[in-house]
Amino acid sequence: MQNFNRIIRLKIYKSTTAKKSVVPAAVSTAGIVNSLSQLQSLALQSEGEYTYIDCPVKGRKPSIEINGTFSSKSYLPAFNITIKNLYLNLKDSNYSTVEVVAGYEGRLTTFTGKIYSMYQEEPGPEGKTVIQCKEGSVQPWLDATIQMTMEAGTLLTTVLNQIGQQLGVYMVHAGEQVKPLQLKQRFEYDGSVRGAIEKLKSLFEGDKLDIFIRGNFLVAILLKDGQDFVNSYVLEYMSAPPQENTGGSDGTYYTTVTAPWMPELRIGDRLTIPSRTYIRNLVKVGSDSGTQDIQVTALSFHFGTTGGANSMTVQGFLVGKKKNG
């Protein structure tokens, strides 16, 4: 039985002593992540002054809500934090980074955001402090440029490593189907890093190459057949029937699923739903054995320690299901 005791804990750091990303000594800063454990275990270590907001497992909890949208199209995942009855000196504080530990008792996830806006929405006894964040530094996406020439036959991961270095991203996580890919033609580029990524994606358009930021990683996977993914999770509970539709000339089935928030789920993951759960919610005749796999391409969520805020909306395509297949 899933424990839905909701928990959110925050550390809000000041810029003068803001947290720095630390790569474990066993992991090369120029290489590719070859195991998912490396991707998950790369932790941000911290020192210095911060405001800590605890959330006990039992007893009275602070009123904290988080809502966010993760999509490869927006590159940098964004999320907002709303806290009731938190009073900080925002004028002279220079808060820059927030570390979030959120989820359920015994099932917590940690992610870090760069604060780009922080304000008090409603001063007074029921006042709200709002923190707007992006998972990653916004400035490199706005300012970073790159000049590169890569010959045909160069591994795509070599190109991605150079792009990652310009963004200040420590590691590249390449899907199994991406690792052997080579440039089919000479690649020359001089301009913004964002433009370089879009040009790379266009070179592998037929394979549906997707490139996005996930924590301190530049992730590259192929969406062509849904066999490339970062992590795989099982969804047992749904809040509403899924919505299916076909899109594109290849007859791919896309779906939208609403469920209680899964704190560990991110874009690039595969969500496996037992067919008995999926079909029952879809109200559709079919086998109740086996599973239905969804390749997650977008995710939005609203989660709070109190009240009814606990939901996520997952968008993706159904792996192995085609309109004419």
C-alpha positions as CSV (number, residue, x, y, z in Angstrom):
1,M,0.0,0.0,0.0
2,Q,1.4,3.4,-1.1
3,N,2.1,5.8,1.8
4,F,0.7,9.2,0.8
5,N,2.0,11.2,3.8
6,R,3.2,14.3,2.0
7,I,6.5,16.0,2.9
8,I,8.4,19.1,1.6
9,R,11.6,20.3,3.1
10,L,13.5,23.4,1.8
11,K,16.9,24.9,2.1
12,I,17.1,28.4,0.7
13,Y,20.7,29.6,0.2
14,K,22.1,33.1,-0.1
15,S,24.2,34.0,-3.1
16,T,27.4,34.8,-1.1
17,T,27.5,31.2,0.2
18,A,25.4,29.5,-2.5
19,K,25.7,25.9,-3.1
20,K,28.2,24.6,-5.6
21,S,27.8,21.5,-7.7
22,V,30.3,18.8,-6.7
23,V,31.0,15.8,-9.0
24,P,32.0,12.6,-7.1
25,A,35.7,11.8,-7.5
26,A,34.9,8.5,-9.2
27,V,33.0,10.3,-12.0
28,S,34.9,12.0,-14.8
29,T,33.7,15.5,-15.6
30,A,34.3,15.0,-19.3
31,G,32.7,11.6,-19.8
32,I,29.3,10.0,-20.4
33,V,27.2,8.7,-17.6
34,N,27.2,4.9,-18.3
35,S,25.0,3.9,-15.3
36,L,21.7,5.3,-14.0
37,S,23.1,5.1,-10.5
38,Q,25.6,7.8,-11.4
39,L,22.9,9.9,-12.8
40,Q,20.8,9.6,-9.6
41,S,23.7,9.8,-7.0
42,L,25.3,13.0,-8.2
43,A,24.4,15.1,-5.2
44,L,24.8,18.8,-4.7
45,Q,26.9,19.4,-1.6
46,S,26.5,22.6,0.3
47,E,28.1,24.9,2.8
48,G,27.3,28.3,4.2
49,E,24.2,30.3,5.3
50,Y,20.7,29.1,4.4
51,T,17.2,29.2,5.7
52,Y,15.9,25.7,6.5
53,I,12.2,24.8,6.5
54,D,11.6,21.4,8.0
55,C,8.5,19.3,7.6
56,P,7.9,16.6,10.3
57,V,6.6,13.1,9.4
58,K,4.0,13.5,12.1
59,G,2.4,16.5,13.7
60,R,1.7,20.0,12.4
61,K,3.2,20.7,9.0
62,P,4.2,24.0,7.4
63,S,1.9,25.0,4.5
64,I,4.1,24.6,1.4
65,E,3.1,24.0,-2.2
66,I,5.1,23.3,-5.3
67,N,3.9,23.4,-8.9
68,G,6.1,22.9,-11.9
69,T,6.3,22.1,-15.6
70,F,9.1,19.9,-17.1
71,S,9.2,19.7,-20.9
72,S,12.1,19.2,-23.3
73,K,10.7,22.0,-25.5
74,S,11.4,24.5,-22.7
75,Y,14.9,23.1,-22.0
76,L,15.1,24.3,-18.4
77,P,12.5,22.8,-16.1
78,A,10.6,25.5,-14.1
79,F,8.8,25.3,-10.8
80,N,7.3,27.6,-8.2
81,I,7.2,27.3,-4.4
82,T,4.6,29.0,-2.3
83,I,5.0,29.1,1.5
84,K,2.5,30.5,4.0
85,N,3.6,32.5,7.0
86,L,7.3,32.6,6.0
87,Y,8.9,36.0,6.7
88,L,12.3,36.7,5.2
89,N,14.2,39.9,4.6
90,L,13.9,39.8,0.8
91,K,15.3,43.3,0.2
92,D,18.9,42.5,1.3
93,S,19.0,38.7,1.3
94,N,20.2,37.8,-2.2
95,Y,18.8,34.3,-2.0
96,S,20.0,32.4,-5.1
97,T,19.4,28.7,-4.8
98,V,16.8,26.4,-3.2
99,E,17.2,22.7,-2.5
100,V,13.9,20.8,-2.4
101,V,13.3,17.5,-0.8
102,A,9.7,16.4,-1.6
103,G,7.5,13.4,-1.9
104,Y,6.0,10.9,0.5
105,E,7.2,9.3,3.7
106,G,9.8,6.7,2.6
107,R,9.8,8.0,-1.0
108,L,11.4,11.4,-1.3
109,T,13.3,13.0,-4.2
110,T,15.7,16.0,-4.2
111,F,16.0,18.6,-6.8
112,T,17.7,22.1,-6.9
113,G,16.6,25.3,-8.5
114,K,18.2,28.6,-9.3
115,I,16.0,31.4,-7.9
116,Y,15.2,34.1,-10.5
117,S,12.3,35.7,-8.6
118,M,11.3,35.8,-4.9
119,Y,8.5,37.9,-3.5
120,Q,5.9,38.2,-0.8
121,E,2.5,37.9,-2.4
122,E,0.3,38.7,0.6
123,P,1.8,40.4,3.7
124,G,0.0,39.6,6.9
125,P,-0.9,36.6,9.1
126,E,-1.7,34.5,6.1
127,G,1.0,35.9,4.0
128,K,2.6,33.9,1.1
129,T,6.2,33.9,0.0
130,V,6.6,32.8,-3.6
131,I,9.9,31.5,-5.0
132,Q,10.2,31.1,-8.8
133,C,12.9,28.8,-9.9
134,K,14.5,27.0,-12.9
135,E,16.4,23.8,-12.6
136,G,19.7,25.1,-14.0
137,S,21.2,28.5,-14.8
138,V,19.2,30.7,-17.1
139,Q,22.1,32.9,-18.2
140,P,24.0,30.3,-20.2
141,W,20.9,29.6,-22.3
142,L,20.6,33.3,-23.0
143,D,24.3,34.1,-23.5
144,A,26.4,31.0,-24.2
145,T,27.8,30.7,-27.7
146,I,29.9,28.0,-29.3
147,Q,32.1,27.7,-32.4
148,M,32.8,24.2,-33.6
149,T,33.7,22.1,-36.6
150,M,33.2,18.3,-36.4
151,E,34.0,16.0,-39.2
152,A,31.6,13.3,-40.5
153,G,32.0,10.1,-38.5
154,T,32.4,12.0,-35.2
155,L,30.4,10.4,-32.3
156,L,27.4,12.5,-31.4
157,T,28.4,12.2,-27.8
158,T,31.6,14.0,-28.5
159,V,29.6,17.0,-29.9
160,L,27.3,16.9,-26.9
161,N,30.2,17.0,-24.4
162,Q,31.5,20.2,-26.0
163,I,28.0,21.7,-25.8
164,G,27.7,20.6,-22.2
165,Q,30.9,22.3,-21.2
166,Q,29.8,25.6,-22.7
167,L,26.6,25.4,-20.6
168,G,28.4,24.5,-17.4
169,V,26.8,21.0,-17.4
170,Y,29.1,18.5,-15.8
171,M,28.0,15.3,-17.6
172,V,26.2,14.0,-20.7
173,H,23.7,11.2,-20.3
174,A,23.3,9.4,-23.6
175,G,20.7,6.8,-24.2
176,E,21.9,3.4,-25.4
177,Q,20.7,4.1,-29.0
178,V,22.4,7.5,-29.0
179,K,25.9,6.3,-27.9
180,P,26.8,4.7,-31.3
181,L,25.4,7.5,-33.4
182,Q,27.9,9.3,-35.7
183,L,27.6,12.5,-37.7
184,K,26.7,11.7,-41.3
185,Q,28.1,14.9,-42.6
186,R,30.5,17.7,-41.5
187,F,29.0,19.8,-38.7
188,E,30.0,23.5,-38.6
189,Y,28.4,25.9,-36.3
190,D,29.1,29.4,-34.9
191,G,26.3,30.9,-32.7
192,S,24.2,30.3,-29.7
193,V,24.3,27.0,-27.8
194,R,20.5,26.7,-28.2
195,G,20.9,27.0,-31.9
196,A,23.6,24.3,-32.0
197,I,21.3,21.9,-30.2
198,E,18.4,22.6,-32.6
199,K,20.7,22.0,-35.5
200,L,21.9,18.7,-34.1
201,K,18.3,17.6,-33.6
202,S,17.4,18.4,-37.2
203,L,20.3,16.2,-38.4
204,F,18.6,13.2,-36.7
205,E,15.0,14.2,-37.2
206,G,14.1,10.8,-38.6
207,D,15.2,9.2,-35.3
208,K,13.4,11.9,-33.2
209,L,16.5,12.9,-31.3
210,D,15.5,14.7,-28.1
211,I,18.0,16.8,-26.0
212,F,17.2,18.5,-22.7
213,I,18.5,19.5,-19.3
214,R,17.9,17.2,-16.3
215,G,19.6,18.5,-13.2
216,N,23.3,18.8,-13.9
217,F,23.0,16.6,-17.0
218,L,22.5,17.2,-20.7
219,V,20.4,14.2,-21.7
220,A,20.1,12.9,-25.2
221,I,17.7,10.0,-26.2
222,L,16.0,8.8,-29.3
223,L,12.2,8.8,-29.3
224,K,11.8,6.8,-32.5
225,D,10.6,3.6,-31.0
226,G,10.5,4.4,-27.3
227,Q,13.4,2.0,-26.4
228,D,15.6,4.9,-25.2
229,F,14.8,6.2,-21.7
230,V,16.5,7.3,-18.5
231,N,14.6,5.5,-15.7
232,S,11.5,3.3,-15.6
233,Y,8.7,3.5,-13.1
234,V,5.4,1.8,-12.5
235,L,2.1,3.7,-12.0
236,E,-0.5,1.9,-9.9
237,Y,-3.0,4.8,-9.4
238,M,-4.8,7.1,-11.8
239,S,-7.0,10.1,-10.9
240,A,-8.9,10.2,-14.2
241,P,-9.3,8.3,-17.5
242,P,-6.4,8.7,-19.9
243,Q,-6.9,10.7,-23.0
244,E,-5.6,9.2,-26.2
245,N,-5.1,10.7,-29.7
246,T,-3.0,10.1,-32.8
247,G,-0.6,12.7,-34.1
248,G,1.9,12.8,-36.9
249,S,2.1,10.9,-40.1
250,D,3.6,7.8,-38.4
251,G,0.4,7.0,-36.6
252,T,1.9,7.2,-33.1
253,Y,-0.6,7.2,-30.2
254,Y,-0.2,10.0,-27.7
255,T,-1.8,10.0,-24.3
256,T,-2.3,12.2,-21.3
257,V,-2.5,10.7,-17.8
258,T,-3.6,12.3,-14.6
259,A,-2.4,10.7,-11.3
260,P,-1.0,11.5,-7.8
261,W,2.4,13.1,-8.2
262,M,5.3,10.7,-8.6
263,P,8.3,12.7,-7.2
264,E,10.9,10.7,-9.0
265,L,9.4,10.9,-12.5
266,R,10.9,13.2,-15.0
267,I,10.9,13.7,-18.8
268,G,12.9,11.1,-20.6
269,D,11.6,8.4,-18.3
270,R,9.3,5.5,-19.1
271,L,6.1,5.1,-17.2
272,T,4.7,1.6,-17.1
273,I,1.0,1.2,-16.3
274,P,-0.5,-2.3,-15.7
275,S,-3.0,-2.8,-18.4
276,R,-5.8,-3.6,-15.9
277,T,-5.3,0.0,-14.5
278,Y,-5.0,1.7,-17.9
279,I,-7.9,-0.1,-19.6
280,R,-10.2,0.2,-16.6
281,N,-9.7,4.0,-16.5
282,L,-9.9,4.2,-20.3
283,V,-13.2,2.3,-20.2
284,K,-12.1,0.4,-23.3
285,V,-12.4,-3.2,-24.2
286,G,-9.1,-5.1,-24.2
287,S,-6.8,-7.4,-22.4
288,D,-6.4,-6.8,-18.7
289,S,-3.0,-8.5,-18.6
290,G,0.4,-7.1,-19.5
291,T,1.4,-3.5,-19.3
292,Q,1.1,-0.2,-21.2
293,D,4.3,1.8,-21.5
294,I,4.4,5.6,-21.9
295,Q,7.5,7.5,-23.0
296,V,7.3,10.7,-21.0
297,T,7.8,13.9,-23.0
298,A,6.2,16.5,-20.7
299,L,5.1,16.6,-17.0
300,S,3.3,19.2,-14.9
301,F,2.6,18.8,-11.2
302,H,1.0,20.5,-8.2
303,F,1.9,19.1,-4.8
304,G,1.5,20.4,-1.2
305,T,2.0,19.4,2.4
306,T,-1.6,20.3,3.3
307,G,-4.9,20.5,1.5
308,G,-5.8,18.7,-1.7
309,A,-2.8,19.6,-3.9
310,N,-1.4,16.3,-5.1
311,S,-1.6,15.7,-8.8
312,M,0.4,15.4,-12.0
313,T,-0.4,15.4,-15.6
314,V,1.9,13.3,-17.8
315,Q,2.1,13.6,-21.6
316,G,3.8,11.1,-23.8
317,F,3.4,8.5,-26.5
318,L,2.3,4.9,-26.1
319,V,5.3,2.6,-26.8
320,G,4.7,0.1,-29.5
321,K,1.2,1.2,-30.4
322,K,0.6,2.6,-33.9
323,K,-2.6,3.5,-35.7
324,N,-2.0,1.1,-38.5
325,G,0.0,-1.4,-36.4
